[in-house]
């Protein structure tokens, strides 16, 4: 029973750690992803890294996770004559949002006179009362936050056109966690890629 409960808690923690990202994908209706067999990476200066992701560790994590996802879908790395070129962008943007905070009024606690009856006699006493807070409206405020974006493009080498784009967007609160989450995020991006037959 304890093992089952621990498994449920761990699963919830893993899911909640990735839940802050939203995943999207776009692909050309005219292109069948399954016709491609090989891939290679574009030169480093054609990919864009910024802020938290601008380091060799983050770059290696992106490339390793994407290569693992592509290999698991039947594609093979071929630097000489690839069918697909892979390009990625990883940036952190400063954003703002409007937050609506509820406001409550808390009536002060007080002593309230009470009467009780026992054996035909009335007893008077005071009871200490703390009323429930009352909702009185809301307050709007602007909140600044950082949004991480990882975009992966698959480009048809023969036409130089993007045939598939996968995107992950999410709030970034911790630079270390943002970099450590890269393999999970990239893997979920590639979950949007159609499977090889």
N, C-alpha and C positions, 0 to 999 in steps of 0.2 A: 504494500500500500504506500509506504514512504517513497519507494523508487518511482512509482507511478506519479505521485504528487510532485516529486522533484523533476521528473521529465516534463510535466505540464508547465511548471514554473519556468524551466529553462527554455522551453519552446516559446512561451509568452515573451520572455526577455529577448530572445533572438528576433522574433517578429517585431517587437516594439522598437528594437534598435534600427531596423530597416524601414519602419513605417513612415519616417519623416520624408522619404523620397517619393516623388511621382515619376512614373515611367511612361514614355511615349515612343512611338516609332512611325516613320513615314516610308513608303516605298512606291516606286513607279509601277503603275498598273500594267505597263507594257513589258516589264522585266520579270523573268522567273529566276529567283535567287538560286534555285536548285541546279541551274545549269552551270554554275561556277564550281570549279574544282580546286583552284589554288589561290593563294593570297600572298601579299607582301606589304610591308609598311612604307608609307611615304617618308621622304627625308624629314629629319627632325625639325628643320626650320619651317616646314609647311604645316606643322601641328602647333597648337598654341597652348601654353601652360601659363597659369597666373596665380599669384598669391600662394595659398597653401600648397598648391600642386606643383609649384615651380622648383622642383628638385629631382635628383636622379631616383630617389626612392619611390616617389609618386609615379614618375614616368615608367619605371620598371614594373610597378604594380599594375598599371593600366595595360601595358603591353603583355605581361604574363597572363593576366586574367582574360584579356580579349583573345589571345592566342589559344589558351585552354578552351574557351568557349567555341572558337571556330574549329579547332581540331576535333572536338566532341561532336560537331555537326558534319564531319566528313571532309572538311576542307584541309588542304595541306599547304605548308609554307613553301614557297618557291620564289626566291629573290630574282631569278633570271627571267622567267616568263610567267608572271602571275596573271590570273584572270581578273582578280580584284586587288585594288589598292586600299589600304586602311589608313584613315586619317582620324585624329581625335583632337578634341578641344576640351580643356578643363580649366574653368575660371570660377572665381568667386566675385559676385557683384554685391554692392551695397544697395539694399532695398528698404522701403518703408511701407508700413501698413497702418490702417486705422483700426484701433481696438476699442470695443464698446465695453466698458467696465460697469457692472451693476453697482448701484449705491443703495445702502440700507441705513435706516435710522434705528438705533437701539434705545428704546425707552429705558430710563434709569431703573435700577432695582429698588424695591421699597418694601416696607412692612405693611401688610394688609390685615385689618382686624377680621377675625373669624369667630364663629360661635359653633359650639358642638354640644350635643345633648347626650347625657349618660345618666341612667337611673332617675329620669325625670327632672334632672337639674341641668341648667344651662351653664356651660363653661366658656369663658371668653379668653381668647389668645390671639397672638399675632403670628402671621405666616410670612416668611421672606419670599418674595416673588421676583423672578427675573423674566420679563416678557420676551417673546420671540421678536427678532428684528423684523422690521417692516420695509418692504421694497418701496423706494421713493423715486426711482428713475435710473438713468444711466449717464455715464460721463464718457465722452469721446476723447481719445488721445492718439497721437501719432507715435508709432514704435519703430525704431530702426533695427534692422537685422541683416545678416549676410546670407545670401543664397548661393549654394554651389551648383554648378552646371557641368555635367560631363556629356559630351556629344561625340558619338562615333559614327563616321561615314564610311560606307562601302562604295567604292568608285569603280565603275567598269573601265578597265585599262584601255580597251580598244576605242571607246567613245569619250573617255574622260568625264563621264556624267555620274553623279551620285545616284545609285540605284536603291540604297536603303540608308536610313538615318535612325539611330537610336539615341534617346535623350533621357537623362536622369536629372531631376531638379529637386533640391531639398535644402532646408535650413541648416546652416553650419554654425555650430556653437562652440566647437572645440577643434582646433587645427589638427591635433594628434589623432583624434577619432575620425576626422574627415579623411585623412590619408589611410588609416588602418581599415576604413570601410570600403576602400576602392575595389578590392576583389569582389565583395558581395554586390556592390552597386553595378559594376561592369557585368557580372554574371546575370543580374536581373535585366539589364539592358538587352543582353543577347537572348533572353527568354522571349523577347518580342520578334526575334528573327525566325522566319519559317524554317522548319526542320528539313534536313536533307532526306530524300526518300531512299 
